[in-house]
């Protein structure tokens, strides 16, 4: 298993072995016994109900691969994004993606 921060990457065969040996803190027997309605009720309690029409916004598949580049940004723009906390590069990417999407819509 490779660990990057709190994210652990492992294979399906290693997970299957852990399940066979009873390792881990998850109560899989209880989870498998839950009905779909119970799962949805618990998800609503944790995160709140899903907004209407969420299915139309779901993206199935892997996100596009990231590419490591060097980019020069205005200092004040970068400072503003950094001030918003961790994940500022992801937010910059989302702003750029929204710009590209708006241009694609305008060209169509």
Secondary structure, 3 states (H helix, E strand, C coil): CEEECCEEECCHHHHHHHHHHCCCCCCHHHHHHCCHHHHHHHHHHHHCCCCCCHHHHCCCCCCCCCCCCCCCCCHHHHHHHHHCCCCHHHHHHHHHHHHHHHHHHHHC
